Amino acid sequence: MWKIRFIEDAIEKYFGCECYCLDTHIAHMLYFPPNKEMSEEENVIYFTVKTRYLFDRVLPPFNFNFMDWIYEMEYYFHFHILRRLPIALNHIFNSFWYYRKDGILDCFNFQNKDLSEMKNFLSLLTNEELEKYKNSNLRIKNEECELMLSISRDNEDFPYCLGWKIQFLPKKIFSGWKDSLKYIFGRYDDEQHFEIKKEDAKIIKGIITVIEGLNKEKYEEL
């Protein structure tokens, strides 16, 4: 999928998440300006993100502080092995019912202050945009996973964001066993690489335009 190119030719940019986690939540965009040897299929933006699912606790937590116990148990059951098991087994056996619109492996909200810069970066690939994506999202696949880019919002008090979520793609029988076992036991830690093509870039720019419009309306009302 990826061809080796001299990095000196590249234009690259890093984007951080709203959570300001510098350990995993960094998105990397890389673009090689077209040359005579490049085909149209190779004229893409390479998009790399870290996907991580780490959880060490097998037994539920227990201490004598009742309020801590309630919070810890809620967190524990959200990530519990029994919750991960059916997702992973369905990935191994190529079933589709586990498929989730909210993602499985990780999620990320771009910082709104970066959106205009991201739009400029996407303009390296195309100056066009498609605007009517308020109620839609963009799905980009590689061999292992699906990346879902969409309008995100934590609650009514927060501005709208551009977010991504990632989940496993259904695999041929038993071909996903390695990642599934790591996921079951909470040790999944990997990078995922996607190719943003010209049509994808148009859609992402359109989504950003909608987000900018929604936030402008929100703050004009205040």
N, C-alpha and C positions, 0 to 999 in steps of 0.2 A: 504494500500500500504506500509506503514511504520510500522515496528515492533519495540517495545520498546527494547532497548539494553542498557547495562551499558556504559556510556560515557567513563569510564576508559579504555575500550577496544579499543577505537576509535583512528584513526589517522586522523587529520584534517588539512586543509590548507585554507587560505583566499587569494583571488586574487583581485587586484584592476584594475579599468578601466584606459585607457589612458587619460581620462578626469580628473582624480584625484579627482573625487567627492566622498567624504567619507560618504555622507548622504545615497545614494541609490546604487551606482554602486560598490558593493562588491559581489563577487561570493564565496560561501562556498562549499568546497568539503570535504566529510566525508566518511571514509572507516573503516569497522570492519573486522579485519583479520579473515579468515575462522576458524571455529572450528568443532568438530564432530557433533554438533547439527544443523549446518547450511546446508541448501540445496543449490544446484548450483544456483537456481533462486534468492536466497538471497545474493549471492556473487556479490555485485554491489557497485559502488561508488554513494553516495547520493550527488546530486548537487542542491544547493539552491541559488536562486537569488531573488532580490527585483524587483517587477514590479510596476511602478508608472506612473500615468497619472493625474497630477493635473493642473487645469487651472481655475482661478477664474473669469476671465473677460467674461461677457456676451455681453455687448455693446462694439462696436469698440472704440479704443482710439482716442483722439483728443487733440491736443495742437497747439500752434501758431508757433512752429518750424517745418517748412515744411519737412526738412530732417529726423527728428525724426518721423514724422507722416508716411512717406513712409516706414521706417523700421518697425515701430510698426504695420502698417496695414498688411504688408507681414507676420509678425509673427502671427498676429491675425487670418488671413484667413487660415493659416496653421493648426491652432488648433481649428478653429471655430466650434460651436455646429452643424451647418448645414453639416459640413464635417464629424463629428462623428456620426450623426444621422443615416444615411443609414447603416453604419458598424454595429452599435449596434442593429438596427432593424433586420438586416439579421442574426445576432447572435441569437436573440430571436426566430425568425421564422425558423431557421435551413436552411437558404439558403446558397449557396456556392459561389455566384459570388463576394462577398466582400473579399474573401480569398486572402491575399496579400503575395507575396514572400518577401517583405521588412519589414514585421512585423507591429504590430499595437501598442502594449503596451509599449515596451521599447527596447533599444539596448545598446550594450556594446562592447568595444574592449579591449581585454586583453593587458596588457603592455608586449611588446616584451621581456623585460628583465626577465619576469616570465615564458616564454614558456618552457625553458629547465626544470625548476622546476615543471611545470605542467606535462610535459612528464614523469618525475620521479615519480610523484604522480600516474599517470595513470599506471605506471609499477607495482604498488602494485597489480593491477588487472590482468595485462597481460604484458609479455615481447615482444609480437609480435606487428607489425604495418602493416597497409595497406597503400601504398604510393600514389597510383594514384588517388588523389582527388583534383587536381588543379582546375578543372571546376565543382566540385560537392560540396554538403554540406551534413550535417548530420541533420536529423530531429528526435527529441525525444519527445514523447507525454506523458502527464499525463491526468488526467480526465478532466481538464479545458482548457489547453493551449498546444501549440506546440512550442518547442524550436528549433531554427534553428542555427546551428553552421557552419560557413563557413569562407572562406578567405575574409578579408575586407580591403578596402583601401579608404581613403578620396579623394586623388587625386594623380597625378604623383609625387608630391614633397614629399609625405609621404611614409614610408615603409609599406609593407604588414603586416596585423595583423590577429589574430584569433578573430572573432567577433561572438556575438550571437544576435539574434532578437527573439521576442516572439509575438505571436498573439493568439487570441481566437480560439478554435476549434469549429466547428459547433455543436450545441447542439440539443437535442430533443425539440420539440415545447414548448416554454415558459420557459424551464428550465434554460435559461441563462438570465432571466429578471433582476435579482438583479445586477450582474456585468455590464450588459448592461446599466442600468440606471445610475450607478456610472460613467461609461465611457462617456455617453452622456453629463453629467454635469461636466465632468472633475475632478471627485473626486475618481478615481480608485487608490487604494493603497494597495498592497498585496504582499505576498511572494509566489513563485512557487517552487515546489519541483519536481525533476526529478531523475530517476535512470539511471546511465550510466552502461550499461552491458559490458561484455567482448568484444563483437564485436564492440560496440560503441567506447570503449577505443582504440581499434586497429585503427579505422578510424580517431579519433581525433589525435592520435600520428602521423598518416600518413599526416594529414593536416598540423600539426606543422612542420613536416619535409619538406614539400613543401614550407611553408612560410619561413623557415630558408634558403632554397636553393634560393628562389626568392630574398630575401634581400641580400644574399651573392653576387649574380650576379649583383644586382643593385649597390652595393657599390664598387664592384671590377671595374665597368665601370667608376666610378668617379675618 
